Structures are given as C-alpha cells and as structure tokens.
Amino acid sequence: MSKLLVSAAVSAVLCASAASAQTDEAGRRAELLRQRAAIDAELAKLDAATPQPRPAVPSTASVDAGNEILVTSKALSLTTRVSGQTVTTIDSTLFRNTPATTIADIVRLSPGVAVTQGNGPRDVSVSVRGSNARNGFGARNLQVFEDDFPVTQPDGLARFDLTDPHAYGAVDVVRGPSSARYGNYALGGAVNFRTRSGREIDGVEAGFDAGGDGFANLYATIGQGYANHDIAVFGSYVRGDGATGHTGYETGTLNALARFELGSRNRVAVKLIYNEGEFRLSTRLSYNQYLANPYQQGCRTAAAAAPGCGTISVLVNGVNGARIAQTADEGDLARNDRRTIVGTRYEHDLGPETTWRTQATFDSRVVNQPTSATPFKGTLDSYNLTSDITHHGSIGGMASTSFLGIFYNYLDNQSFSFNKTPAGRNGFGALTQTVFGDVRNLGVRAREELQLTGRLQLIGGIGAERSILAMRQTAYTYPVGASPVLRLTPADRHFTNVAPEAALFWQAMDAVRLHARVGTGYGIPQSGNLFVTAAGVAGNNASLKAQRNTGVDLGAEVTIGNSFKAELTGYYEWFTNELVSQSAGVNLLAYTSNVPRSVHRGIELGMHWQPLGGVKLDASYSYNDQYYTDFQERLTAGSVSRVLGRNGKAIPGVIPHFANLRAGYDQPVGPLRGIGGFAELSYRDRFFVDNSNLLAMPSATLVNLNLHYDPPRGSGPLSRLSFYAAVQNLFDVTYVGSASVIANSLANTGSENPASVLANTTGSVYAGQPRTVYAGVKARF
C-alpha cells in the first residue's frame, strides 16, 4: 500500500511539473500590479487610522517584485510569528543537506529540547523542558501542529513518525507552560512544523537518500505560487532494515498544503497528511541485557538465543495456562499504523483591521500493534474546531492586537487488547480488555498584545476549558477450569481548567531584546492512564487528577546584523499532581500516578555566529534540574508494604545536560559556491530511570560529519543538482538511545532493591544508532 501510494504521488508530481511550465508570465505580472495597488491602498488607510507607529503586524500579502504574491494571513497565528513566548525557529538551511531520517535531526537543534528513541526505528520521543521524558514514544504534555493545523489528538498524544522531515521548511519550538494559548496538554509548550511553500519550491524537486542497514528514501515535491494561490505537494517512500535485530520498516507519506485568495477579503487553506507504515519492533531491554547484547544479534529464537536477548512470555493457547518465551523475531512484534489528517481554514476580513478565522480538522488514527504479550488494536477518530477574531487597533493611543476565540475537539476511542499466541504477528488470542468512550474539550481563549511604547510591549492572555472524559473499560480474565470473568470499570471524569499568562518584552536597544513571562499549563489524564493499576495489569486507576504547572521565564536575545544571534533563557516551573508513568516489566503495562508537588528549573542557550566568510557556528544547550518536592511512594512485596519519601529526588527520565555544537563552512562566492561541510558534536548527560535514583543510564557524546554541494539556482550546469555525504556517530559509540522509567521494588525483607536488581528489570532500554554512512542526491526542475 505504501509503495503504491508513493508511486502515485511521485507520478502526479512529475506530470504536474509539465503543466506548471505553461504559466502565462504576462498575466502573472498584470495580476501582481493589481494586487500591489490594492495593498498600498489598504496600508494607506491603516496609517491614516492609527496615530501611533504600528508594531510588526502580519499583512495580507508580501510582494516580491518580478515574481508572485505570497498569500498569507492577518489573523493572529497560533504558532508562527509568536509574541509573548520563548520561541526558537529552526530554518531548513540547517538540515536540508543532511539525511534527516527522523524528526530528531531537526528539533535537537533548538535549546530546551531533548530527543530519544521511541517505539520503532522512525519514532522519536521529543521533550521540551522534560515534557515527555517519562513517556517512551511520541509526545505528551506538548501540543504539536503542522502549518498551524493540530496533529495532537484530544487525548494528548502526538507522534513524530507521521511525516518525512524532507517535507519541512522550518520548525517553531515554543517553550514553557502555554495552555492560555494552546489549551489542554500544553505544559511544555508547542511545536509547529512548517512545510515549504509552493512559491519556495517553484517547480519540482526529486531526491534519493541511501545509507547503512538498508536505508533508502525516495521523495519528491511539487510546488508553485501564483498571484492568488499557492500549492505544495510532497510524497515519499522510506524503508530500512535497522541496526538492531527485528527493526526493519517501510512507510509512505503524502503531505499537501494549498492556500487560495478568494478576492481581497477571503482566504482559504486546505491541509492533507496521509501516512501508513509497517514497523518491526525489538523488545525493550533491561540494562544488563543492553550491556550484553545492545543490538539484539543472534536472537532469532528463544531456544537458541545469544546472551542478552530480550523475550516476551506468551500463552500457548492464547487464553490461559502454560506460557512460553519468544523473541521479537519469533513473535514478529510490529506496528502497522495508518494516519489521515484533513483540515481546512477559512479567513474573512470583516474590515481593514479585523479578521475572522474558522478552522476544522479531521484526524483518524488506526492502529494494529502486536508489540508485546498484549497486542493492541484501535480506531481513534477525532474532530477539532476553532473559530476566532483578531483585531488590530489601538487602546489609549497605543497600538494593539486583540484576539478572542472558541474551540471544541472530540475523540472517539474504540480500542481492544488481546493475549498473544505463539502464531507470530497475527497471533491474537483471547480478548483481555476493551476501552470505549470519548474525550471532549470545549473552551474559550482571549489575548491582548499592547505596544506601550515603541520599544515596550505588554501581552496578556487567558484560556478556560471544560474537559469530559467518558470511558468504559471491560476487562476479561480466564481462570483455568472456570468460566471467564468480566469486570466493568466506568470512568466519567469532568475537569475545569483556567490558564492565565502575561509577558513583557523590551527592545532595550536595537541589538538587544529582553523578556519576562509568567505562564500556566494543564493536562488531564489520558484515557489509557485510567485503566492500568500499579501492578501493571488492567484495572481501576480512575482517580487520577489533572496536572498543572506555573512557570516564570526570564530571557534575552542579542542580534547583530545577519552574522550573530544568541538567546539565553532561565526558567522556573512549579508542578502540582504531575503525572508520572513507570514500567512494571516487559510483559506488563505501564502505569501512571500523580506526584503532589515537583519543581522544574533550568537554563537554555542558543547561538548562531558567522564570524567571517562562509564560516558558521551553531550551538544549543539545555540544563534541566527537575526534582520532587512532595512525593511519598508506596511499594509492596507480598505481605510487606512500605512508604518511601522521594522529596529531593531527581525526576527519572529527564536528561540534565543536553548540548549540540556544529561548526561548518559553506563557500559563499566563486565557482565553488555551494560546496561546504560541517562537524557536529552532540552530548547527552547521564540520567536516572527510577524514582529512588538508584540506576542511571550513562552519558554519551556523538560526532557527525557532513559534506555537501548545494549551488544556488542558475549558477551553472550543475545548479539543478545537490549532493551530500554524511557519517552519523563517527566513532561508533554504543549508547542508550532510550530508557523508559522503571518501578522500584522491595526485597522480601522489606528493604529497597539496589541498582543491581533494577538493572535486570526488562521493558526499558533501546540502543542508539551505531555508526552509519549516508549519501543523497536531489534534482530541481
């Protein structure tokens, strides 16, 4: 299916390129002049109506003389051109000549971001200020968008294996508690991926990347921008065998954005994302298994397995009774997921200063995941509606931007879990649980951006949201020699959350900008959290509370021309009822509990410097100090039970120091213009994986090298081609790519088990990617 999907997409791209070449240039220039006259007339009205100098406000269109008009928006953007937040934008110049095999290759360039391996070869876990550090896949506590369309579903889950990084032109990373702006689950902030515009593509681009372990990526994109519309379509097919045993995959993606101007006052945008993938999965290991066999070689069968091979325990008959051990190969553990997102956005100018915007998004997630001893299937369809008004005016003679919006989103959850049988990927045994129900969020948000002086801006916002989580779990157990037992656990939870925020921005001098911000965030429990007990089995955990945080940011930005930019931010955040998930073992389910109080604090540093010619230095650094301030954890072993204080303990899963440094050179002029390369160093600190801080994963330092040739358009016979070659993990360091948080335990004597025992707890560790060589070529037409 994926191969056919991408073949059709690439064929469509190549056919459309021939048609796009027939553009009537004279007609386009006439339309350009008409549009420019209309814009000049509107700007004259705005200047006459506003006595104070206006702040930078996005205009209806921007003109590139001799080319097209790029249709944009006057409404307040959710994620691009953000005011009042701590935000970093990563431009495609930093990653377009790299393998970019996963989203991690992009977002790790931003301060405040840490990335680890997720569940599968292309899945990554992205944490902003530790937001997702205790989740082994995707993204929680973070709102994710693409071209301002939501890709986080109402249950709070977003996945980063959804699309191909080659589709993107920039990524915006918004950091800090942001529920006033983004609603539920925005405790860590938001990430917005921006696809390239048709105007930027201006034709057809097709590329092919190849690398070690059978990696191959065939991709193509077509785009064109005209006076009143802009269209871009991307398609790719990616496959790989994986360095770790049983981690091969193939996946296909379609990604499209079309924007239309319907007269001078109306604009429409249409978004489509389709992804389908098959991913074979290895089991997560204990730390000792990782040390013995990090890449799971020699693990074809459990009977003849090499030391350190991970296994799962499956029921011989799929119902009850005897169990046998199987490796990931024998059980053919895998994910087959399909995601479809369709969205449309309509904007109407009610007047020269006021814009009404309405957006609707449908998001379907269909999953088939025999990933463990309890396979999972489900269909999770969601609907997201927003409508808002933006007004640019003045208050008391001061330029202002006012925003008021309402939103509603709904998720229909239908999921099933089974016992696994020894019959491979399709070995689904008896049903163990069903979860049916829905999640509803309804709310309102308001915002005011006020230009106090030419250099001082005050921003205030507030959001209020009512959430209803109505779920019903039916659990099935099958005692040997007895009738099946059914247990119904309903969960009807209602939450009301209010999140205010305020920020002050001061342009102290032309080169220096300072900001101070207070923000709040909240996140209700996910439906899956409610039905897994501390024993790692299906049951009632429906008393979980919503988590909240309040944070303060203080920061500065220094910009000197185009050659130097640096940002420094310190943050301090107070959490209540933080949701912490832990693994109870590879054959059990992860469970979640509330931590009454905790503190997150840290420092973020980013820098871009071009000291001379084509020399470039880029750096990002994050320091995260996160610890419990009020947490008593109960552990039980047989008839022995103890309550252990965790106050002052580091929150597990959080990487304290995460740094990325890149030094490169690109020839700026002459016949060799476009030739360049860089060396990159990435460092991640050691981090604990248990609440008692007994077991830590070691630190790792990775070095990458890159050489490329990317000439500007029209600079010679090779200007339509670009090439790169790269080595990732140059020194072939074996490192922990990901480690799920594990549960502490008691010995029979009642004492807490030491690190040597925790190191045997399975269901935690994946090894990172070893040294891999990549090369790629791209052609422009």
Secondary structure in CASP SS format (residue, H / E / C, confidence):
PFRMAT SS
TARGET T0000
AUTHOR 0000-0000-0000
METHOD secondary structure of the structure
MODEL  1
M C 1.00
S H 1.00
K H 1.00
L H 1.00
L H 1.00
V H 1.00
S H 1.00
A H 1.00
A H 1.00
V H 1.00
S H 1.00
A H 1.00
V H 1.00
L H 1.00
C H 1.00
A H 1.00
S H 1.00
A H 1.00
A H 1.00
S H 1.00
A C 1.00
Q C 1.00
T C 1.00
D C 1.00
E H 1.00
A H 1.00
G H 1.00
R H 1.00
R H 1.00
A H 1.00
E H 1.00
L H 1.00
L H 1.00
R H 1.00
Q H 1.00
R H 1.00
A H 1.00
A H 1.00
I H 1.00
D H 1.00
A H 1.00
E H 1.00
L H 1.00
A H 1.00
K H 1.00
L H 1.00
D H 1.00
A H 1.00
A H 1.00
T C 1.00
P C 1.00
Q C 1.00
P C 1.00
R C 1.00
P C 1.00
A C 1.00
V C 1.00
P C 1.00
S C 1.00
T C 1.00
A E 1.00
S E 1.00
V E 1.00
D C 1.00
A C 1.00
G C 1.00
N C 1.00
E C 1.00
I E 1.00
L E 1.00
V E 1.00
T C 1.00
S C 1.00
K C 1.00
A C 1.00
L C 1.00
S C 1.00
L C 1.00
T C 1.00
T C 1.00
R C 1.00
V C 1.00
S C 1.00
G C 1.00
Q C 1.00
T E 1.00
V E 1.00
T E 1.00
T E 1.00
I E 1.00
D E 1.00
S H 1.00
T H 1.00
L H 1.00
F C 1.00
R C 1.00
N C 1.00
T C 1.00
P C 1.00
A C 1.00
T C 1.00
T C 1.00
I C 1.00
A H 1.00
D H 1.00
I H 1.00
V H 1.00
R C 1.00
L C 1.00
S C 1.00
P C 1.00
G C 1.00
V E 1.00
A E 1.00
V E 1.00
T E 1.00
Q E 1.00
G C 1.00
N C 1.00
G C 1.00
P C 1.00
R C 1.00
D C 1.00
V E 1.00
S E 1.00
V E 1.00
S E 1.00
V E 1.00
R C 1.00
G C 1.00
S C 1.00
N C 1.00
A C 1.00
R C 1.00
N C 1.00
G C 1.00
F C 1.00
G C 1.00
A E 1.00
R C 1.00
N C 1.00
L C 1.00
Q E 1.00
V E 1.00
F E 1.00
E E 1.00
D C 1.00
D C 1.00
F E 1.00
P E 1.00
V C 1.00
T C 1.00
Q C 1.00
P C 1.00
D C 1.00
G C 1.00
L C 1.00
A E 1.00
R C 1.00
F C 1.00
D C 1.00
L C 1.00
T C 1.00
D C 1.00
P H 1.00
H H 1.00
A H 1.00
Y E 1.00
G E 1.00
A E 1.00
V E 1.00
D E 1.00
V E 1.00
V E 1.00
R E 1.00
G C 1.00
P C 1.00
S C 1.00
S H 1.00
A H 1.00
R H 1.00
Y H 1.00
G C 1.00
N C 1.00
Y C 1.00
A C 1.00
L C 1.00
G C 1.00
G E 1.00
A E 1.00
V E 1.00
N E 1.00
F E 1.00
R E 1.00
T E 1.00
R C 1.00
S C 1.00
G H 1.00
R H 1.00
E H 1.00
I H 1.00
D C 1.00
G E 1.00
V E 1.00
E E 1.00
A E 1.00
G E 1.00
F E 1.00
D E 1.00
A E 1.00
G E 1.00
G C 1.00
D C 1.00
G C 1.00
F E 1.00
A E 1.00
N E 1.00
L E 1.00
Y E 1.00
A E 1.00
T E 1.00
I E 1.00
G E 1.00
Q E 1.00
G E 1.00
Y C 1.00
A C 1.00
N C 1.00
H E 1.00
D E 1.00
I E 1.00
A E 1.00
V E 1.00
F E 1.00
G E 1.00
S E 1.00
Y E 1.00
V E 1.00
R E 1.00
G E 1.00
D C 1.00
G C 1.00
A C 1.00
T C 1.00
G C 1.00
H C 1.00
T C 1.00
G C 1.00
Y E 1.00
E E 1.00
T E 1.00
G E 1.00
T E 1.00
L E 1.00
N E 1.00
A E 1.00
L E 1.00
A E 1.00
R E 1.00
F E 1.00
E E 1.00
L C 1.00
G C 1.00
S C 1.00
R C 1.00
N E 1.00
R E 1.00
V E 1.00
A E 1.00
V E 1.00
K E 1.00
L E 1.00
I E 1.00
Y E 1.00
N E 1.00
E E 1.00
G E 1.00
E E 1.00
F E 1.00
R E 1.00
L C 1.00
S C 1.00
T C 1.00
R C 1.00
L E 1.00
S C 1.00
Y H 1.00
N H 1.00
Q H 1.00
Y H 1.00
L H 1.00
A H 1.00
N C 1.00
P C 1.00
Y C 1.00
Q C 1.00
Q C 1.00
G C 1.00
C C 1.00
R C 1.00
T C 1.00
A C 1.00
A C 1.00
A C 1.00
A C 1.00
A C 1.00
P C 1.00
G C 1.00
C C 1.00
G C 1.00
T C 1.00
I E 1.00
S E 1.00
V E 1.00
L E 1.00
V C 1.00
N C 1.00
G C 1.00
V C 1.00
N C 1.00
G C 1.00
A C 1.00
R E 1.00
I E 1.00
A E 1.00
Q E 1.00
T C 1.00
A H 1.00
D H 1.00
E H 1.00
G H 1.00
D C 1.00
L C 1.00
A E 1.00
R E 1.00
N E 1.00
D E 1.00
R E 1.00
R E 1.00
T E 1.00
I E 1.00
V E 1.00
G E 1.00
T E 1.00
R E 1.00
Y E 1.00
E E 1.00
H E 1.00
D E 1.00
L C 1.00
G C 1.00
P C 1.00
E C 1.00
T E 1.00
T E 1.00
W E 1.00
R E 1.00
T E 1.00
Q E 1.00
A E 1.00
T E 1.00
F E 1.00
D E 1.00
S E 1.00
R E 1.00
V E 1.00
V E 1.00
N E 1.00
Q E 1.00
P C 1.00
T C 1.00
S C 1.00
A C 1.00
T C 1.00
P C 1.00
F E 1.00
K E 1.00
G E 1.00
T E 1.00
L E 1.00
D E 1.00
S E 1.00
Y E 1.00
N E 1.00
L E 1.00
T E 1.00
S E 1.00
D E 1.00
I E 1.00
T E 1.00
H E 1.00
H E 1.00
G E 1.00
S E 1.00
I E 1.00
G C 1.00
G C 1.00
M E 1.00
A E 1.00
S E 1.00
T E 1.00
S E 1.00
F E 1.00
L E 1.00
G E 1.00
I E 1.00
F E 1.00
Y E 1.00
N E 1.00
Y E 1.00
L E 1.00
D E 1.00
N E 1.00
Q E 1.00
S E 1.00
F E 1.00
S E 1.00
F E 1.00
N E 1.00
K E 1.00
T C 1.00
P C 1.00
A C 1.00
G H 1.00
R H 1.00
N H 1.00
G C 1.00
F E 1.00
G E 1.00
A E 1.00
L E 1.00
T E 1.00
Q E 1.00
T E 1.00
V E 1.00
F E 1.00
G E 1.00
D E 1.00
V E 1.00
R E 1.00
N E 1.00
L E 1.00
G E 1.00
V E 1.00
R E 1.00
A E 1.00
R E 1.00
E E 1.00
E E 1.00
L E 1.00
Q E 1.00
L C 1.00
T C 1.00
G C 1.00
R C 1.00
L E 1.00
Q E 1.00
L E 1.00
I E 1.00
G E 1.00
G E 1.00
I E 1.00
G E 1.00
A E 1.00
E E 1.00
R E 1.00
S E 1.00
I E 1.00
L E 1.00
A E 1.00
M E 1.00
R E 1.00
Q E 1.00
T E 1.00
A E 1.00
Y E 1.00
T E 1.00
Y C 1.00
P C 1.00
V C 1.00
G C 1.00
A C 1.00
S C 1.00
P C 1.00
V E 1.00
L E 1.00
R E 1.00
L E 1.00
T E 1.00
P E 1.00
A E 1.00
D E 1.00
R E 1.00
H E 1.00
F E 1.00
T E 1.00
N E 1.00
V E 1.00
A E 1.00
P E 1.00
E E 1.00
A E 1.00
A E 1.00
L E 1.00
F E 1.00
W E 1.00
Q E 1.00
A E 1.00
M E 1.00
D C 1.00
A C 1.00
V E 1.00
R E 1.00
L E 1.00
H E 1.00
A E 1.00
R E 1.00
V E 1.00
G E 1.00
T E 1.00
G E 1.00
Y E 1.00
G E 1.00
I C 1.00
P C 1.00
Q C 1.00
S H 1.00
G H 1.00
N H 1.00
L H 1.00
F H 1.00
V E 1.00
T C 1.00
A C 1.00
A C 1.00
G C 1.00
V C 1.00
A E 1.00
G C 1.00
N C 1.00
N C 1.00
A C 1.00
S C 1.00
L C 1.00
K C 1.00
A C 1.00
Q E 1.00
R E 1.00
N E 1.00
T E 1.00
G E 1.00
V E 1.00
D E 1.00
L E 1.00
G E 1.00
A E 1.00
E E 1.00
V E 1.00
T E 1.00
I E 1.00
G C 1.00
N C 1.00
S C 1.00
F E 1.00
K E 1.00
A E 1.00
E E 1.00
L E 1.00
T E 1.00
G E 1.00
Y E 1.00
Y E 1.00
E E 1.00
W E 1.00
F E 1.00
T E 1.00
N E 1.00
E E 1.00
L E 1.00
V E 1.00
S E 1.00
Q E 1.00
S E 1.00
A C 1.00
G C 1.00
V C 1.00
N C 1.00
L C 1.00
L C 1.00
A C 1.00
Y E 1.00
T E 1.00
S E 1.00
N E 1.00
V E 1.00
P E 1.00
R E 1.00
S E 1.00
V E 1.00
H E 1.00
R E 1.00
G E 1.00
I E 1.00
E E 1.00
L E 1.00
G E 1.00
M E 1.00
H E 1.00
W E 1.00
Q C 1.00
P C 1.00
L C 1.00
G C 1.00
G C 1.00
V E 1.00
K E 1.00
L E 1.00
D E 1.00
A E 1.00
S E 1.00
Y E 1.00
S E 1.00
Y E 1.00
N E 1.00
D E 1.00
Q E 1.00
Y E 1.00
Y E 1.00
T E 1.00
D E 1.00
F C 1.00
Q E 1.00
E E 1.00
R E 1.00
L E 1.00
T E 1.00
A E 1.00
G C 1.00
S C 1.00
V E 1.00
S E 1.00
R E 1.00
V E 1.00
L E 1.00
G E 1.00
R C 1.00
N C 1.00
G C 1.00
K C 1.00
A E 1.00
I C 1.00
P C 1.00
G C 1.00
V C 1.00
I C 1.00
P C 1.00
H E 1.00
F E 1.00
A E 1.00
N E 1.00
L E 1.00
R E 1.00
A E 1.00
G E 1.00
Y E 1.00
D E 1.00
Q C 1.00
P C 1.00
V C 1.00
G C 1.00
P C 1.00
L C 1.00
R C 1.00
G C 1.00
I E 1.00
G E 1.00
G E 1.00
F E 1.00
A E 1.00
E E 1.00
L E 1.00
S E 1.00
Y E 1.00
R E 1.00
D C 1.00
R C 1.00
F E 1.00
F E 1.00
V C 1.00
D C 1.00
N C 1.00
S C 1.00
N C 1.00
L C 1.00
L C 1.00
A E 1.00
M E 1.00
P C 1.00
S C 1.00
A E 1.00
T E 1.00
L E 1.00
V E 1.00
N E 1.00
L E 1.00
N E 1.00
L E 1.00
H E 1.00
Y E 1.00
D C 1.00
P C 1.00
P C 1.00
R C 1.00
G C 1.00
S C 1.00
G C 1.00
P C 1.00
L C 1.00
S C 1.00
R C 1.00
L E 1.00
S E 1.00
F E 1.00
Y E 1.00
A E 1.00
A E 1.00
V E 1.00
Q E 1.00
N C 1.00
L C 1.00
F C 1.00
D C 1.00
V C 1.00
T C 1.00
Y C 1.00
V E 1.00
G E 1.00
S E 1.00
A E 1.00
S C 1.00
V C 1.00
I E 1.00
A C 1.00
N C 1.00
S C 1.00
L E 1.00
A C 1.00
N C 1.00
T C 1.00
G C 1.00
S C 1.00
E E 1.00
N C 1.00
P C 1.00
A H 1.00
S H 1.00
V H 1.00
L H 1.00
A C 1.00
N C 1.00
T C 1.00
T C 1.00
G C 1.00
S C 1.00
V E 1.00
Y E 1.00
A E 1.00
G C 1.00
Q C 1.00
P C 1.00
R C 1.00
T E 1.00
V E 1.00
Y E 1.00
A E 1.00
G E 1.00
V E 1.00
K E 1.00
A E 1.00
R E 1.00
F C 1.00
END
